[in-house]
Amino acid sequence: MTNPLMNFLALALYISAGGLLWLRLARGEQVAGGVKIGIFSLSLGALILHAAILYNRLQQDDGLNLSLTGAFSLVAWVVAFLYLATALYRPIDKLGIIILPLTGLTVLIQWLWPGQTLLPLTSQPQVIHIAVAILAYSLLCLAAVQSLMLLLQERGLRQKHPGGFIRALPPMQTMEHLMFQMIGFGFLLLTFTLVSGIFFSEALFGQPLKFTHHITLSVLAWVVYAILLIGHWWLGWRGRTAIRWTLSGFTLLVLAYFGSKFVLEVMLGRTV
């Protein structure tokens, strides 16, 4: 068990970093210099504390404790880590106003409802499969947040006097380009995850593949992202069309994993 103070400090740091970022953007000011260093330092401190909490909560002698709230917190940590690392060289720091507070919220949720669902780790390929799946999910989550920012930006620009937050965002073309980069990398990782899970299920998990709701919804999400990328590259899909397909694909992924875990753990009461 971790000290409750670590949970409180991680939550406070995430909210402080997100709040400071929001205050700057609400005034239409760019995040640079000492303010950017301060936000980065607060976020990094939160990530370190969050990592320590996850290690103590998830690490078990026989595998990983990937309960609903534990998995939620782990994915949120990876999303926040990718966000912070990418923000060093790409203009995505504005995404922090959504990512940082929500990641802090997952720390609180896992603290209040820890849960216990053991996932045995029996081989290195299984570990790689899980790691790639989490990376794919996290990248596509970043793309979904980016699409929400694009939606807000598009609505703001339709107004004659957009607010300071909208003026602080990069050009829409830059935002859209970054979103499709995230989707492209996430799609490749998702493809690897599905192919390895479908064709090597018995080697990875010790049982033949079962076409559960999780598998079906994951495949549907893959199809949605594939159509989106084809539509973008060949038909020039942009704007609200791209945003709708992006959010649809991510919604299917959320239902595929967290929806399935919610049904199994909360509604059916299964813990293993």
Rosetta silent file (secondary structure, phi, psi, omega in degrees, C-alpha in Angstrom):
SEQUENCE: MTNPLMNFLALALYISAGGLLWLRLARGEQVAGGVKIGIFSLSLGALILHAAILYNRLQQDDGLNLSLTGAFSLVAWVVAFLYLATALYRPIDKLGIIILPLTGLTVLIQWLWPGQTLLPLTSQPQVIHIAVAILAYSLLCLAAVQSLMLLLQERGLRQKHPGGFIRALPPMQTMEHLMFQMIGFGFLLLTFTLVSGIFFSEALFGQPLKFTHHITLSVLAWVVYAILLIGHWWLGWRGRTAIRWTLSGFTLLVLAYFGSKFVLEVMLGRTV
SCORE:     score description
SCORE:     0.000 S_00000001
   1 L     0.000  145.429  178.989    0.000    0.000    0.000 S_00000001
   2 L   -95.519  156.351  175.537    1.140    3.530   -0.713 S_00000001
   3 L   -66.102  129.944  179.023    1.055    6.436    1.680 S_00000001
   4 H   -56.136  -25.963  179.631   -2.187    8.434    1.118 S_00000001
   5 H   -61.846  -34.073  178.921   -0.039   11.571    1.111 S_00000001
   6 H   -64.201  -40.320  177.532    1.494   10.434   -2.203 S_00000001
   7 H   -63.336  -44.579 -179.432   -1.967   10.248   -3.762 S_00000001
   8 H   -63.888  -43.579 -178.844   -2.857   13.707   -2.481 S_00000001
   9 H   -66.345  -42.354  178.605    0.413   15.236   -3.695 S_00000001
  10 H   -61.406  -45.647  178.674    0.148   13.636   -7.150 S_00000001
  11 H   -60.531  -45.413 -178.703   -3.442   14.871   -7.494 S_00000001
  12 H   -63.535  -39.671 -179.699   -2.477   18.375   -6.306 S_00000001
  13 H   -68.141  -42.292  177.795    0.452   18.586   -8.737 S_00000001
  14 H   -60.406  -47.043 -178.015   -1.629   17.438  -11.714 S_00000001
  15 H   -67.555  -38.472  178.776   -4.374   19.960  -10.938 S_00000001
  16 H   -63.581  -43.743  179.280   -1.871   22.751  -10.282 S_00000001
  17 H   -64.587  -45.273  178.982   -0.103   22.157  -13.606 S_00000001
  18 H   -65.450  -38.106  179.044   -3.387   21.982  -15.513 S_00000001
  19 H   -67.143  -42.689  178.328   -4.742   25.050  -13.720 S_00000001
  20 H   -62.762  -41.028  177.958   -1.641   27.120  -14.395 S_00000001
  21 H   -63.708  -42.697 -179.703   -1.771   26.134  -18.052 S_00000001
  22 H   -63.024  -41.462 -179.400   -5.457   27.052  -18.258 S_00000001
  23 H   -60.923  -41.049  179.307   -4.881   30.484  -16.713 S_00000001
  24 H   -66.436  -45.075 -176.403   -2.244   31.319  -19.318 S_00000001
  25 H   -70.588  -34.601  179.778   -4.321   30.099  -22.227 S_00000001
  26 H   -62.669  -27.565  177.593   -7.503   31.797  -21.009 S_00000001
  27 L   -89.899    2.014  179.324   -5.647   35.114  -21.262 S_00000001
  28 L    75.451   20.606 -177.716   -4.467   34.245  -24.761 S_00000001
  29 L   -97.390  142.947  176.630   -0.834   34.059  -23.650 S_00000001
  30 L   -73.986  147.430  178.889    1.695   31.602  -25.010 S_00000001
  31 L   -90.752  107.996 -176.727    3.222   29.126  -22.602 S_00000001
  32 L  -153.217  170.958  175.032    6.960   29.818  -22.647 S_00000001
  33 H    62.069 -137.120 -175.956    9.970   30.616  -20.504 S_00000001
  34 H   -64.335  -33.650  179.230    9.673   30.215  -16.758 S_00000001
  35 H   -64.522  -43.588  179.363    5.956   29.398  -16.892 S_00000001
  36 H   -63.997  -39.887  177.354    6.567   26.482  -19.261 S_00000001
  37 H   -64.029  -40.710  179.390    9.377   25.203  -17.043 S_00000001
  38 H   -63.428  -44.752  178.582    7.108   25.497  -14.023 S_00000001
  39 H   -64.017  -41.969  178.722    4.277   23.561  -15.681 S_00000001
  40 H   -62.703  -42.283 -178.758    6.722   20.934  -16.895 S_00000001
  41 H   -65.128  -43.887  177.906    8.238   20.573  -13.403 S_00000001
  42 H   -61.922  -43.675 -179.104    4.828   20.223  -11.733 S_00000001
  43 H   -66.179  -41.420  179.878    3.736   17.654  -14.329 S_00000001
  44 H   -64.628  -42.213  177.225    6.970   15.689  -14.042 S_00000001
  45 H   -60.660  -41.710  177.838    6.679   15.603  -10.252 S_00000001
  46 H   -63.087  -42.136 -179.901    3.104   14.337  -10.562 S_00000001
  47 H   -63.502  -39.515 -179.747    4.185   11.650  -13.048 S_00000001
  48 H   -65.647  -46.432  177.735    6.949   10.410  -10.747 S_00000001
  49 H   -63.449  -42.296  179.384    4.623   10.154   -7.756 S_00000001
  50 H   -61.805  -40.454  178.816    1.943    8.557   -9.914 S_00000001
  51 H   -62.599  -41.791  178.142    4.449    5.983  -11.199 S_00000001
  52 H   -63.587  -40.470  178.101    5.408    5.045   -7.632 S_00000001
  53 H   -63.145  -45.919 -179.730    1.727    4.656   -6.720 S_00000001
  54 H   -62.908  -40.976 -178.997    1.087    2.459   -9.764 S_00000001
  55 H   -60.694  -44.363 -178.588    4.119    0.284   -9.059 S_00000001
  56 H   -71.319  -32.984 -176.995    2.967   -0.418   -5.520 S_00000001
  57 H   -83.776  -38.100 -171.928   -0.664   -0.973   -6.486 S_00000001
  58 H   -90.752  -32.341 -175.909   -0.278   -2.959   -9.701 S_00000001
  59 E   -71.109  122.036  177.118    2.802   -5.086   -9.053 S_00000001
  60 E  -127.420  160.039 -179.229    1.883   -8.530   -7.657 S_00000001
  61 L   -62.089  -34.604 -175.218    3.941  -11.670   -7.110 S_00000001
  62 L  -102.911    5.859 -179.578    1.924  -13.613   -9.680 S_00000001
  63 E   154.521 -144.826 -179.466    1.322  -10.853  -12.231 S_00000001
  64 E  -115.060  141.261  173.917   -0.367   -7.463  -12.504 S_00000001
  65 E   -89.418   84.875 -177.483   -3.367   -6.167  -10.626 S_00000001
  66 L   -99.266   64.619  173.606   -5.171   -4.716  -13.633 S_00000001
  67 L   -70.459  173.911 -179.088   -8.502   -3.906  -12.033 S_00000001
  68 H   -56.423  -51.729 -177.858  -10.820   -1.421  -13.740 S_00000001
  69 H   -71.913  -33.122  177.686   -9.519    1.586  -11.803 S_00000001
  70 H   -66.475  -44.108  177.582   -5.925    0.335  -11.909 S_00000001
  71 H   -65.162  -39.736  178.180   -5.970   -0.089  -15.681 S_00000001
  72 H   -59.684  -45.469 -179.309   -7.678    3.293  -16.034 S_00000001
  73 H   -68.218  -38.160  179.680   -4.958    4.960  -13.953 S_00000001
  74 H   -64.593  -46.765  179.334   -2.151    3.154  -15.812 S_00000001
  75 H   -62.844  -40.688  178.802   -3.425    4.206  -19.243 S_00000001
  76 H   -62.185  -38.931  178.379   -3.889    7.771  -17.985 S_00000001
  77 H   -62.873  -45.029  179.966   -0.278    7.793  -16.742 S_00000001
  78 H   -63.482  -41.205  177.433    1.009    6.634  -20.140 S_00000001
  79 H   -60.118  -46.659 -179.578   -1.122    9.276  -21.886 S_00000001
  80 H   -64.720  -38.083  178.512    0.246   11.992  -19.581 S_00000001
  81 H   -65.011  -47.164  178.673    3.820   10.751  -20.078 S_00000001
  82 H   -62.021  -40.073  177.979    3.472   10.742  -23.882 S_00000001
  83 H   -59.988  -49.286 -176.186    1.887   14.182  -23.721 S_00000001
  84 H   -66.058  -40.795 -179.761    4.712   15.634  -21.626 S_00000001
  85 H   -67.094  -42.086 -178.619    7.448   14.033  -23.742 S_00000001
  86 H   -70.577  -33.005 -178.359    5.853   15.105  -27.033 S_00000001
  87 L   -65.175  -15.133  178.383    5.178   18.651  -25.788 S_00000001
  88 L   -69.687  -26.433 -176.973    8.943   19.204  -25.604 S_00000001
  89 L  -135.451    4.229  175.868    9.189   19.303  -29.412 S_00000001
  90 L  -132.450  146.548 -177.083    5.613   19.515  -30.729 S_00000001
  91 L   -78.929   65.283  178.521    3.001   22.243  -30.072 S_00000001
  92 L  -118.473   12.881 -176.362    0.597   20.065  -28.084 S_00000001
  93 H   -59.762  -24.435 -179.566    1.138   21.606  -24.637 S_00000001
  94 H   -65.173  -23.863  179.377   -2.454   22.992  -24.758 S_00000001
  95 H   -63.014  -17.132 -178.155   -3.805   19.447  -24.441 S_00000001
  96 H   -62.881  -23.887 -179.997   -2.658   19.552  -20.837 S_00000001
  97 H   -66.474  -20.644  175.210   -5.748   21.462  -19.744 S_00000001
  98 H  -100.814  -47.292 -172.718   -7.691   18.226  -20.329 S_00000001
  99 H   -66.718  -46.205 -173.728   -5.055   15.524  -19.841 S_00000001
 100 H   -66.042  -50.038  177.824   -3.458   16.685  -16.582 S_00000001
 101 H   -62.878  -39.016 -179.798   -6.609   17.164  -14.441 S_00000001
 102 H   -66.864  -36.629  176.301   -8.173   13.946  -15.768 S_00000001
 103 H   -64.665  -40.970  175.201   -5.001   11.986  -15.005 S_00000001
 104 H   -60.465  -37.429  178.683   -5.099   13.408  -11.482 S_00000001
 105 H   -63.383  -35.380  178.687   -8.710   12.259  -11.225 S_00000001
 106 H   -67.029  -31.194  175.209   -7.678    8.674  -12.029 S_00000001
 107 H   -62.758  -44.537  179.452   -5.247    8.792   -9.087 S_00000001
 108 H   -64.251  -43.956 -178.499   -8.148    9.749   -6.823 S_00000001
 109 H   -64.040  -43.547  179.657  -10.465    7.092   -8.272 S_00000001
 110 H   -65.858  -34.396  178.252   -7.879    4.328   -7.907 S_00000001
 111 H   -65.484  -44.125 -176.614   -7.203    5.459   -4.325 S_00000001
 112 H   -77.418  -35.508 -179.224  -10.900    5.359   -3.369 S_00000001
 113 L  -130.010   77.513 -172.809  -11.782    2.169   -5.289 S_00000001
 114 L   -63.726  -43.929  179.382   -8.546    0.160   -5.674 S_00000001
 115 L    72.699  166.035 -179.745  -10.036   -3.148   -6.911 S_00000001
 116 L  -151.762  103.752  176.284   -8.273   -6.469   -7.390 S_00000001
 117 L  -136.733  106.744 -173.831   -8.108   -8.268  -10.752 S_00000001
 118 E   -82.728  129.555  172.380   -5.024  -10.406  -11.283 S_00000001
 119 E  -114.103  103.863 -179.623   -3.541  -10.769  -14.762 S_00000001
 120 E   -64.893  138.595  175.887   -0.838  -13.483  -14.683 S_00000001
 121 L  -108.520  110.684 -172.530    2.287  -12.714  -16.714 S_00000001
 122 L  -109.302  -11.930 -176.892    3.670  -15.960  -18.057 S_00000001
 123 L  -156.050  158.119  177.165    5.939  -14.936  -20.950 S_00000001
 124 H   -65.304  -41.139  176.189    7.880  -12.040  -22.425 S_00000001
 125 H   -57.464  -34.702  178.201    5.717  -11.959  -25.614 S_00000001
 126 H   -65.148  -41.350  178.075    2.668  -11.491  -23.386 S_00000001
 127 H   -62.842  -43.123  179.231    4.323   -8.520  -21.664 S_00000001
 128 H   -62.810  -43.260  179.519    5.200   -7.010  -25.069 S_00000001
 129 H   -58.381  -46.631 -178.714    1.629   -7.524  -26.289 S_00000001
 130 H   -66.212  -42.408 -179.497    0.182   -5.723  -23.254 S_00000001
 131 H   -63.046  -43.450  179.951    2.738   -2.885  -23.462 S_00000001
 132 H   -66.516  -38.538  178.562    2.034   -2.297  -27.164 S_00000001
 133 H   -61.788  -42.756  179.759   -1.726   -2.391  -26.535 S_00000001
 134 H   -66.555  -39.818  177.390   -1.411    0.269  -23.829 S_00000001
 135 H   -63.863  -42.772  178.262    0.760    2.443  -26.095 S_00000001
 136 H   -60.906  -47.808 -179.729   -1.751    2.124  -28.940 S_00000001
 137 H   -60.628  -41.293 -177.104   -4.629    3.014  -26.658 S_00000001
 138 H   -68.448  -42.328  178.479   -2.722    5.980  -25.214 S_00000001
 139 H   -63.748  -40.946  179.743   -1.741    7.426  -28.595 S_00000001
 140 H   -71.583  -27.152  172.372   -5.307    7.159  -29.850 S_00000001
 141 H   -66.934  -43.840  175.487   -6.488    8.807  -26.632 S_00000001
 142 H   -58.541  -42.220  178.587   -4.130   11.724  -27.330 S_00000001
 143 H   -63.063  -37.420  178.593   -5.548   11.929  -30.844 S_00000001
 144 H   -65.572  -42.177  177.336   -9.085   12.027  -29.426 S_00000001
 145 H   -63.920  -40.667  177.715   -8.153   14.901  -27.083 S_00000001
 146 H   -61.591  -38.190  179.752   -6.527   16.688  -30.030 S_00000001
 147 H   -67.324  -34.575  176.039   -9.735   16.242  -32.026 S_00000001
 148 H   -64.688  -40.278  176.625  -11.728   17.840  -29.193 S_00000001
 149 H   -62.783  -40.547  177.746   -9.358   20.797  -29.291 S_00000001
 150 H   -62.341  -39.566  179.306   -9.863   21.033  -33.049 S_00000001
 151 H   -64.051  -44.285  177.416  -13.623   21.018  -32.551 S_00000001
 152 H   -63.334  -40.608 -179.296  -13.393   23.848  -30.005 S_00000001
 153 H   -64.927  -42.573 -179.749  -11.038   25.757  -32.287 S_00000001
 154 H   -63.290  -43.568  179.279  -13.345   25.389  -35.290 S_00000001
 155 H   -65.540  -39.247 -179.679  -16.350   26.603  -33.298 S_00000001
 156 H   -65.539  -39.143 -178.332  -14.339   29.485  -31.853 S_00000001
 157 H   -72.137  -19.459  176.121  -13.121   30.644  -35.243 S_00000001
 158 H   -71.593  -20.715  177.643  -16.697   30.741  -36.527 S_00000001
 159 L   -81.266  155.040 -179.382  -17.312   33.516  -34.018 S_00000001
 160 L   -73.283  -27.845 -178.306  -16.322   37.053  -34.874 S_00000001
 161 L  -131.828   79.106 -179.900  -14.391   37.493  -31.615 S_00000001
 162 L   -63.169  150.062 -178.022  -12.861   34.185  -30.484 S_00000001
 163 L   -70.280  173.146 -178.053  -11.693   33.990  -26.881 S_00000001
 164 H   -61.653  -33.860  179.188   -8.115   34.132  -25.672 S_00000001
 165 H   -61.540  -44.998 -179.454   -7.900   30.339  -25.453 S_00000001
 166 H   -64.432  -39.487 -179.786   -8.702   29.924  -29.149 S_00000001
 167 H   -66.942  -24.357 -178.723   -6.160   32.592  -30.117 S_00000001
 168 H   -81.624  -12.846 -178.234   -3.460   30.758  -28.157 S_00000001
 169 L   -76.992  152.938  174.675   -3.895   27.530  -30.144 S_00000001
 170 L   -65.098  167.597  176.364   -1.653   26.681  -33.137 S_00000001
 171 L   -55.984  149.733 -176.917   -3.135   26.989  -36.657 S_00000001
 172 H   -59.486  -36.514  179.765   -5.818   24.400  -37.445 S_00000001
 173 H   -62.417  -39.816  177.663   -3.702   22.838  -40.177 S_00000001
 174 H   -66.449  -43.943  179.195   -0.910   22.198  -37.663 S_00000001
 175 H   -60.153  -44.311 -178.462   -3.368   20.801  -35.117 S_00000001
 176 H   -67.418  -40.522  178.800   -4.907   18.492  -37.702 S_00000001
 177 H   -60.748  -43.901  178.467   -1.528   17.302  -38.970 S_00000001
 178 H   -63.897  -39.087  179.248   -0.467   16.362  -35.430 S_00000001
 179 H   -61.154  -44.347 -178.684   -3.748   14.547  -34.855 S_00000001
 180 H   -71.472  -28.759  173.007   -3.283   12.367  -37.937 S_00000001
 181 H   -63.177  -45.058  178.350    0.306   11.613  -36.932 S_00000001
 182 H   -61.933  -43.402 -179.686   -0.966   10.329  -33.584 S_00000001
 183 H   -64.775  -40.729 -179.453   -3.689    8.303  -35.286 S_00000001
 184 H   -61.376  -49.217  179.217   -1.210    6.834  -37.783 S_00000001
 185 H   -66.288  -42.507  179.395    1.216    5.613  -35.117 S_00000001
 186 H   -62.805  -37.923  179.472   -1.607    4.474  -32.855 S_00000001
 187 H   -64.778  -41.191  178.264   -3.230    2.575  -35.722 S_00000001
 188 H   -62.132  -43.367  178.963   -0.010    0.694  -36.475 S_00000001
 189 H   -67.939  -37.799  177.370    0.330   -0.332  -32.821 S_00000001
 190 H   -64.382  -38.753  177.410   -3.346   -1.286  -32.647 S_00000001
 191 H   -61.002  -46.283  177.738   -2.883   -3.438  -35.747 S_00000001
 192 H   -59.731  -42.637 -178.982    0.051   -5.247  -34.113 S_00000001
 193 H   -61.583  -46.590 -178.339   -2.011   -5.739  -30.953 S_00000001
 194 H   -68.266  -43.230 -179.337   -4.982   -7.236  -32.785 S_00000001
 195 H   -62.618  -46.896 -179.859   -2.903   -9.454  -35.077 S_00000001
 196 H   -66.102  -38.481 -179.071   -0.837  -10.843  -32.189 S_00000001
 197 H   -70.394  -37.961 -177.666   -3.913  -11.273  -30.002 S_00000001
 198 H   -75.905  -44.991 -173.413   -6.024  -12.977  -32.660 S_00000001
 199 H   -91.444  -17.796 -178.332   -3.451  -15.296  -34.201 S_00000001
 200 L  -126.653   32.344 -177.289   -1.282  -16.036  -31.159 S_00000001
 201 H   -59.664  -44.488 -177.084   -3.861  -16.000  -28.381 S_00000001
 202 H   -66.090  -38.536  178.693   -3.017  -19.478  -27.110 S_00000001
 203 H   -70.157  -34.351 -177.130    0.727  -18.738  -26.994 S_00000001
 204 H   -80.832  -44.097 -170.940    0.166  -15.377  -25.267 S_00000001
 205 H  -120.134    3.102  175.717   -2.625  -16.197  -22.825 S_00000001
 206 L    74.230   17.602  177.714   -2.730  -19.989  -22.720 S_00000001
 207 L  -152.177  150.776  179.676   -6.197  -20.299  -24.272 S_00000001
 208 L   -63.626  157.807 -179.612   -7.730  -20.242  -27.755 S_00000001
 209 L   -65.331  135.089  173.491   -9.190  -16.994  -29.055 S_00000001
 210 L  -118.813  128.863 -178.292  -12.760  -16.242  -28.005 S_00000001
 211 L   -80.797   79.691  179.259  -14.702  -13.633  -29.971 S_00000001
 212 L   -84.356  177.822  175.384  -15.893  -11.657  -26.980 S_00000001
 213 H   -60.140  -35.053  179.848  -17.358   -8.154  -26.955 S_00000001
 214 H   -59.832  -48.885 -179.219  -13.830   -6.903  -26.268 S_00000001
 215 H   -66.429  -45.691 -177.096  -12.428   -8.437  -29.467 S_00000001
 216 H   -60.692  -47.486 -179.341  -15.432   -7.488  -31.595 S_00000001
 217 H   -67.780  -34.476  177.551  -15.452   -3.834  -30.521 S_00000001
 218 H   -64.762  -42.304  177.829  -11.657   -3.596  -30.901 S_00000001
 219 H   -64.898  -40.659  177.582  -11.875   -4.871  -34.474 S_00000001
 220 H   -62.306  -40.140  176.838  -14.693   -2.408  -35.205 S_00000001
 221 H   -62.186  -42.752  177.715  -12.524    0.412  -33.824 S_00000001
 222 H   -59.018  -42.467  179.291   -9.679   -0.722  -36.087 S_00000001
 223 H   -62.711  -42.660  179.815  -12.031   -0.623  -39.088 S_00000001
 224 H   -61.450  -46.370  179.373  -13.171    2.909  -38.193 S_00000001
 225 H   -65.768  -36.701  178.367   -9.577    4.159  -37.941 S_00000001
 226 H   -63.169  -44.693  178.479   -8.660    2.394  -41.194 S_00000001
 227 H   -62.919  -41.395  179.121  -11.557    4.091  -43.021 S_00000001
 228 H   -59.797  -47.636 -178.319  -10.576    7.435  -41.494 S_00000001
 229 H   -66.457  -39.533  176.668   -6.955    7.166  -42.654 S_00000001
 230 H   -64.630  -44.085  179.193   -7.992    6.054  -46.143 S_00000001
 231 H   -62.237  -35.414  179.783  -10.515    8.867  -46.319 S_00000001
 232 H   -72.457  -46.855 -174.845   -7.891   11.393  -45.228 S_00000001
 233 H   -74.924  -37.290 -174.406   -5.108   10.255  -47.537 S_00000001
 234 H   -99.080  -33.444 -174.256   -7.187    9.479  -50.633 S_00000001
 235 H  -111.800   -3.000  176.762  -10.290   11.645  -50.297 S_00000001
 236 L    73.365   28.350  179.457   -8.905   14.549  -48.310 S_00000001
 237 L   -59.883  131.578  178.486  -11.174   14.146  -45.270 S_00000001
 238 L  -147.186 -174.834  172.461  -10.610   16.984  -42.820 S_00000001
 239 H    57.615 -137.544 -173.934  -12.450   19.136  -40.301 S_00000001
 240 H   -66.366  -30.381  176.766  -15.581   17.833  -38.663 S_00000001
 241 H   -61.522  -47.954  179.018  -15.640   14.659  -40.749 S_00000001
 242 H   -64.278  -39.545  179.847  -12.206   13.661  -39.433 S_00000001
 243 H   -62.772  -45.363 -179.137  -13.161   14.684  -35.892 S_00000001
 244 H   -61.484  -44.369  179.993  -16.333   12.569  -35.926 S_00000001
 245 H   -67.343  -37.641  178.427  -14.501    9.472  -37.172 S_00000001
 246 H   -62.120  -47.589 -179.304  -11.702    9.979  -34.646 S_00000001
 247 H   -69.426  -32.837  177.275  -14.088   10.233  -31.713 S_00000001
 248 H   -65.240  -45.171  179.049  -16.158    7.300  -32.994 S_00000001
 249 H   -62.294  -42.470 -178.762  -13.096    5.054  -33.173 S_00000001
 250 H   -69.983  -35.622  176.463  -11.944    6.028  -29.706 S_00000001
 251 H   -60.041  -41.787  177.500  -15.428    5.519  -28.250 S_00000001
 252 H   -63.311  -38.912  177.925  -15.391    1.952  -29.586 S_00000001
 253 H   -65.337  -41.284  178.312  -11.972    1.380  -27.978 S_00000001
 254 H   -61.347  -44.586  178.702  -13.216    2.690  -24.629 S_00000001
 255 H   -66.027  -35.899 -177.483  -16.219    0.374  -24.807 S_00000001
 256 H   -62.842  -44.715 -175.705  -14.020   -2.520  -25.923 S_00000001
 257 H   -98.381  -62.183 -175.139  -11.724   -2.430  -22.907 S_00000001
 258 H   -72.586  -33.048  175.627  -13.125   -0.336  -20.081 S_00000001
 259 H   -63.371  -44.163  178.954  -16.739   -1.106  -20.958 S_00000001
 260 H   -64.200  -42.576  179.753  -15.996   -4.833  -20.887 S_00000001
 261 H   -66.485  -35.907  178.148  -14.089   -4.539  -17.600 S_00000001
 262 H   -63.096  -44.563  179.720  -16.925   -2.512  -16.058 S_00000001
 263 H   -63.092  -46.167 -176.780  -19.449   -5.213  -16.956 S_00000001
 264 H   -68.146  -45.320 -172.878  -17.219   -8.028  -15.691 S_00000001
 265 H   -86.151  -41.756 -175.134  -15.998   -6.405  -12.475 S_00000001
 266 H   -89.597  -47.754 -174.999  -18.831   -4.131  -11.404 S_00000001
 267 H   -82.657  -38.400 -178.563  -21.955   -5.728  -12.838 S_00000001
 268 L   -99.009  -14.255  175.878  -20.930   -9.408  -12.741 S_00000001
 269 L    72.781   23.465  177.994  -18.520   -9.167   -9.809 S_00000001
 270 L   -84.950  135.007 -177.715  -15.675  -11.129  -11.413 S_00000001
 271 L  -116.305   -2.876  179.725  -12.221  -10.322   -9.988 S_00000001
 272 L  -131.843    0.000    0.000   -9.999  -12.729  -11.912 S_00000001
